Amino acid sequence: YVGDLVFTAFSGSHQDAIRKGMKARESRGEYVWQVPYLPLDPHDLGREYKEIIRINSQSGKGGAAYIMESEFGYNMPKAMQKYFGKVVKRRSDSMGKELSPQEIFNLFEKWYINIETPYKLTKYKISSVDSDSFDVDSNNIETNNLLLEAVINFNGHDYTIKGTGNGPVDAFSNALMQQDEEELKSLKNYKFVHYHEHALGEGSHVKGVAYIQIDTGCTEPYFGIGISENINTAAISALMNAINKSYIKMDVN
């Protein structure tokens, strides 16, 4: 085989197999090259791994997940890969072309991260239940009983909410569920499904990424992502993004 696309896979099933093979090889520290659909290591012929998987309308969840992990460091939960793969496919279909990694990342940001309407979390603070003082930057609270106070903006008005729980996300979720304000009552209409987090990069100032999945009774779940050096902030932002996602209609353009 020769040509620019000799190592390239566009098919979703091939991309998923290659992604899993590359990941398994890395985790096991294998020296011998054994990756599905790739009889040779591209590096042996002076090619780069970034040429392996490219995204167009034929691609599936594996291709988009590989790009987000290998190019940008985001390790999406398995359930999320399926739905983001659909978003990427629709975008490629609408544009009638292959998507670059940056275009995929921009779609990822729009779809899961930069969602600040209709509700926006402006600030929060947490403490142990027995403490009278709050510390927004605390990541080392030993107790399982946390008190959270937050301010949410809706239509230009600020609303203060409070709740307790066994962690920041649980306390924030409980605070939402306890609201009687007419403007905030709709924030109760969800069920918490899944939480996942990991570090984004390395070093003392590394940021954490939190992924949250909620169920609102619709045919598809909603996902939100938060990013911060404070993993508590990342997790709460992720839940807020997921909730906002359930209230707005988004397209792939």
C-alpha positions in Angstrom: 0.0 0.0 0.0 1.2 3.6 -0.8 -0.2 7.1 -0.6 -1.2 9.8 1.9 -4.0 7.7 3.4 -2.2 4.4 3.7 -2.4 4.5 7.5 -5.7 6.4 7.7 -9.0 5.0 8.9 -12.3 6.8 8.4 -14.7 3.9 9.2 -16.1 4.0 12.7 -15.7 0.4 13.4 -12.0 0.4 12.3 -11.3 3.6 14.3 -12.8 2.1 17.4 -10.7 -1.1 17.0 -7.5 1.0 16.4 -8.2 3.2 19.4 -8.6 0.2 21.7 -5.6 -1.5 20.2 -3.4 1.5 20.7 -4.6 2.0 24.2 -4.1 -1.6 25.1 -0.6 -1.6 23.7 0.3 1.5 25.7 -1.1 0.2 29.0 0.8 -3.1 28.6 4.0 -1.5 27.5 4.2 -3.9 24.5 7.3 -3.7 22.2 5.9 -5.9 19.4 3.5 -4.0 17.1 0.0 -5.5 17.3 -2.8 -3.1 16.4 -5.9 -4.0 14.4 -6.0 -2.7 10.8 -2.4 -1.4 11.1 0.0 -4.1 9.9 3.0 -1.7 10.4 4.0 0.9 13.0 3.7 4.2 11.1 6.8 5.5 13.0 8.8 2.8 11.3 8.2 4.5 8.0 8.5 8.1 9.3 4.8 8.8 9.7 2.9 10.2 12.7 0.1 8.6 14.7 -2.0 11.7 14.2 -2.4 10.5 10.6 -4.1 7.3 11.7 -7.6 8.5 12.5 -9.4 11.2 10.6 -13.0 12.2 11.0 -15.7 12.5 8.4 -19.3 11.4 8.1 -18.4 7.7 8.1 -16.6 8.0 11.5 -18.2 6.8 14.7 -17.7 7.3 18.5 -14.2 5.7 18.5 -12.7 8.3 16.1 -14.0 11.3 18.0 -12.9 9.8 21.3 -9.4 9.1 20.0 -9.0 12.6 18.7 -10.2 14.2 22.0 -7.9 12.0 24.1 -4.7 11.9 21.9 -4.8 15.6 20.8 -6.4 17.3 23.8 -6.2 14.9 26.8 -9.9 14.5 27.4 -10.8 10.9 28.4 -14.6 10.9 27.9 -16.8 8.3 29.7 -17.9 5.5 27.5 -21.6 6.6 27.5 -20.6 10.1 26.4 -18.5 8.8 23.5 -21.6 7.5 21.7 -23.5 10.8 21.9 -20.6 13.0 21.0 -19.8 10.7 18.1 -23.3 11.5 16.8 -22.7 15.2 17.1 -19.5 15.0 15.2 -21.1 12.9 12.4 -23.9 15.4 12.0 -21.4 18.3 11.8 -19.4 16.5 9.2 -22.5 15.7 7.2 -23.7 19.3 7.3 -20.3 20.7 6.2 -19.7 17.9 3.6 -16.1 17.5 4.6 -13.6 16.0 7.0 -13.3 17.7 10.4 -9.9 18.8 11.7 -9.0 18.1 15.4 -9.5 21.8 16.2 -13.0 21.8 14.7 -13.9 18.7 16.8 -12.6 20.4 19.9 -14.6 23.6 19.2 -17.7 21.4 18.8 -16.8 19.7 22.1 -16.5 23.0 23.9 -19.7 24.4 22.5 -21.7 21.2 23.3 -20.6 20.5 26.8 -18.5 23.3 28.4 -19.4 26.8 27.4 -23.1 26.7 28.4 -24.0 29.6 30.7 -27.7 30.0 30.0 -30.4 30.0 31.2 -28.7 29.5 34.7 -25.3 30.7 35.6 -23.4 29.8 38.8 -21.7 33.1 39.9 -20.0 31.9 43.1 -20.1 29.3 45.8 -18.5 28.4 49.1 -18.3 25.3 51.2 -17.5 24.2 54.8 -18.0 21.4 57.1 -21.5 21.3 58.7 -20.0 22.1 62.1 -18.0 25.1 60.9 -19.2 28.7 60.8 -16.7 29.7 58.1 -16.7 28.9 54.4 -13.7 28.2 52.2 -14.3 28.1 48.4 -10.8 26.8 47.7 -10.8 23.9 50.1 -10.1 20.5 48.6 -9.1 18.7 51.8 -12.2 18.6 53.9 -12.1 15.4 55.9 -15.7 15.3 57.0 -18.4 13.6 54.9 -20.9 16.4 55.8 -20.5 19.5 53.8 -22.5 22.7 53.7 -22.6 24.5 50.4 -23.9 28.0 49.7 -24.1 29.2 46.1 -25.4 32.1 44.1 -27.2 31.4 40.8 -28.1 34.1 38.3 -31.3 33.7 36.2 -32.6 36.4 34.0 -30.3 39.0 35.6 -31.4 38.2 39.2 -29.2 36.4 41.8 -30.6 33.7 44.0 -28.8 32.2 47.0 -29.2 28.5 47.5 -27.9 26.3 50.4 -27.6 22.5 50.8 -25.7 19.8 52.6 -24.3 16.5 51.4 -21.5 14.0 51.5 -19.5 16.0 48.9 -19.6 19.2 47.0 -21.6 17.9 44.1 -24.1 16.1 46.4 -24.5 19.3 48.5 -25.0 21.4 45.4 -27.5 18.9 44.0 -29.4 18.8 47.3 -29.4 22.6 47.4 -31.1 22.7 43.9 -33.6 20.1 45.0 -34.7 22.2 48.0 -35.6 25.4 46.1 -39.0 26.9 46.3 -38.3 29.9 44.2 -40.6 29.8 41.2 -37.7 30.7 38.9 -35.5 27.8 40.2 -38.1 25.1 40.6 -37.3 23.6 37.2 -33.8 22.9 38.4 -35.2 19.9 40.2 -36.2 18.1 37.1 -33.3 15.7 36.7 -31.8 12.6 38.1 -28.0 12.3 38.7 -26.6 9.3 36.7 -22.8 9.3 36.5 -19.7 11.2 37.5 -16.2 10.9 36.2 -13.0 13.0 36.6 -9.4 13.0 35.7 -6.4 15.4 35.5 -5.8 17.4 32.4 -2.0 17.4 31.9 0.7 17.2 34.5 2.3 19.5 37.1 1.5 21.2 40.3 -1.0 23.6 38.6 -2.7 20.9 36.5 -6.4 21.4 35.9 -9.0 18.8 36.7 -11.8 17.8 34.3 -15.2 16.6 35.6 -17.9 14.9 33.5 -21.5 14.6 34.7 -24.4 12.7 33.1 -28.0 13.5 34.1 -31.4 12.1 33.1 -34.4 14.3 32.6 -36.7 11.7 31.3 -35.9 12.4 27.6 -34.9 9.8 25.1 -31.2 10.8 25.4 -29.2 11.7 28.5 -27.5 15.1 29.0 -23.8 15.6 29.7 -21.9 18.5 31.1 -18.1 19.2 31.6 -16.3 21.5 34.0 -12.6 22.4 34.0 -10.7 24.0 36.9 -7.6 23.7 39.0 -10.1 23.2 41.9 -11.9 19.8 41.2 -14.9 20.9 43.3 -15.4 23.9 41.0 -15.0 21.6 38.0 -17.6 19.2 39.3 -20.2 21.8 40.2 -19.7 23.6 36.8 -20.1 20.3 35.1 -23.5 19.7 36.8 -24.6 23.2 36.0 -23.6 22.8 32.3 -25.5 19.5 32.1 -28.6 21.1 33.5 -28.4 24.1 31.2 -27.9 21.7 28.3 -31.3 20.2 29.0 -33.0 23.6 28.6 -31.6 24.8 25.3 -31.9 23.5 21.8 -28.5 23.3 20.1 -27.5 22.6 16.6 -24.1 21.4 15.1 -23.5 24.7 13.1 
